[in-house]
Amino acid sequence: MPSKATTISDYLDAAPAERRAALDQLRAHCQAALPDAIESMDFGMPSYRRNGQIEIAFASQKQYIALYLMKPAVITANKAALKGLSVGKACVRFANPERMDFGLIDKLLADSRDAPAAPC
């Protein structure tokens, strides 16, 4: 169920305590990787827009934290590094917040930042 929070801070404040540190860290990594992005709440989750398009989003779901990369080519290009994780067409799901690999997340964010815009 999408959050009704209107700000990212409110979204993070409402997150389960055991996920809060990982979500705060994920936000910081998104801000660092996309310094020119505009933070917003879209579709009930924190999002990062560049050139008017959502490029990155994340969400605290019931069973995992999801990182959405709106450029599916980034997922494809990093398939080997994502082995063992739950991966969709445009998202990576982390079941255990304490074991999130922020080195890998930084790579995915950088690859997304540097990749050409995805076709509509």
Secondary structure, DSSP 8 states (H G I E B T S, - for coil): -----SSHHHHHHHS-HHHHHHHHHHHHHHHHH-TT-EEEEETTEEEEEETTEEEEEEEE-SS-EEEEES-HHHHHHTTTTTTTSEE-SSEEEES-GGG--HHHHHHHHHHHHHS-----
